[in-house]
Structure formats: structure tokens, C-alpha cells
């Protein structure tokens, strides 16, 4: 009976090791995905800043296609204009759209809006730093319903500089002045959401 008992013990040990290994893997995977998502967003923030600088230098409008070859000259730091996952190169993009990830990770503005709407989003901290009318990425020149609602949520939930930047951003986009009153912003948006996009362009 001892051999069977020993085999059973070995099986339990192996099973325990496998279970622990799987547990570690499942705990690390979300953190790894979050880190990669944050890195992709930071890359697109820098590409958007470079594209904005490029547009100012060459007197381009928001609807002009900006070639990545021109944007490269305005990149600061070790930024490679390829998707870090798919390794596909970024193509030309319009300034108001921002850089679109060739690895099908969407536009930077989509990630920004999602991060503002979710306090647990991996890009939240960076998103709170890059909002504001003085942001060189030009995010506020291509707003969306989600971006406006995310900014209102920041006014409601955050304090200090992030809240002040969100207030300034809402004022820049909507041309309204409701200060730090999230309730006033929310009520105005509820009443004007449908007609807001029919206004003349800035």
C-alpha cells in the first residue's frame, strides 16, 4: 500500500504546484494587460502632441492628412511610431481624429474618454494629466459625447488640478461657464446633448 500512498502524495503535490502556478498567471495577466494598455495610450498621447506641433509648423488644418514621416521630426523621447503589440506602423491621420492604432486599438480619444469614465481604468492617471485646453495633444478639438460625460464625471469625483482642468476643458468645448458644479454641467448637458452637435464649428 505504501507505493500507492506515495503516488497519491506526489499527485497532490503536483496538483498543488499547478494550481499555484495557474493562480499566479491569472493574477499577473490583468496587470500585464493594464500595463500594455497604458503604454499604448502614452504612445498615442506623444504622437498626438507631435502631430499637433507638426500642424502648427506647416500651418495645417484639422482635416489635413498628416504623414507620419513629418510627425517623426516632432517626436520627443524614445517613441517608435508602431503599435507595440502588432508592430504595424502608424499611417497618416487627420489632426482632429488623432493617431489611429494600426493594431486595432482605436483612437486615442476613445481611450481618453473611457479612462475618464472609469476610475479603475489603467490609463486614468495619464488621462487626468493630459486633459485641459493647453494640452498639446489637441484632444479637445475632437470631442465626443463620451469625452464630455467623462469630463463632467471628473468634475464630480476629483479635486485639485484634475477637477480644474476638467472645468476648463468643458468650458473650452461647450463655451459654457458652470464652474465646479457637476450638477449644473450634467443638467445643461442633459438639455443640450441632442442640439449641441448642430452648432457651428469652432
Residue pairs with C-beta under 8 A, 6 or more apart in sequence:
33 122
34 122
35 122
36 84
36 85
37 111
37 122
37 123
38 122
38 123
38 126
39 84
40 83
40 84
40 85
40 101
40 105
40 111
41 108
41 111
41 112
41 115
41 123
41 126
41 127
42 126
43 79
43 84
44 98
44 99
44 101
44 107
44 108
44 111
45 108
45 126
45 130
45 137
46 75
46 76
46 77
46 79
47 71
47 75
47 79
47 81
47 90
47 98
47 99
47 108
48 98
48 99
48 108
48 136
48 137
48 138
48 139
49 74
49 76
49 136
49 137
50 71
50 72
50 74
50 75
50 76
50 79
51 66
51 71
51 74
51 93
51 95
51 98
51 99
51 138
52 95
52 136
52 137
52 138
53 74
53 136
54 60
54 66
54 70
54 71
54 73
54 74
55 61
55 62
55 64
55 66
55 95
57 74
58 70
60 66
60 95
61 95
62 94
62 95
62 96
62 141
62 142
63 94
63 95
63 96
64 94
64 95
65 92
65 93
65 94
66 92
66 93
66 94
66 95
67 92
68 81
68 89
68 90
68 91
68 92
71 81
72 81
75 81
81 89
81 90
82 88
82 89
82 90
82 102
83 90
83 101
83 102
83 103
83 105
85 103
85 105
86 102
86 103
86 104
88 102
88 103
89 102
90 99
90 100
90 101
90 102
91 100
91 102
93 99
93 100
95 138
95 141
96 138
96 141
96 142
97 107
97 109
97 142
98 107
98 108
98 109
98 137
98 138
98 139
98 142
99 107
99 108
100 106
100 107
101 107
105 111
108 137
108 139
109 139
109 142
109 144
109 147
110 144
110 146
111 123
111 127
112 123
112 127
112 130
112 131
112 139
112 147
112 150
113 144
113 146
113 147
113 149
113 150
114 121
114 123
114 146
114 150
115 121
115 122
115 123
115 124
115 126
115 127
115 150
116 124
116 127
116 128
116 131
116 147
116 150
116 151
116 153
116 154
117 146
117 149
117 150
117 153
118 124
119 157
121 127
128 154
128 158
128 162
128 165
130 137
130 139
131 139
131 140
131 151
131 154
131 162
131 165
131 166
131 169
132 140
132 165
132 168
132 169
133 140
133 168
133 169
133 171
133 172
139 147
140 169
140 172
140 173
141 202
143 173
145 193
147 173
148 170
148 173
148 174
148 189
149 189
151 166
151 169
151 170
151 173
152 166
152 170
152 182
152 185
152 186
152 189
153 182
154 162
154 163
154 165
154 166
155 163
155 166
155 167
155 170
155 180
155 181
155 182
155 185
156 182
156 186
158 166
163 180
167 179
167 180
170 176
170 178
170 185
171 177
174 188
174 196
176 185
176 188
178 184
178 185
178 188
189 196
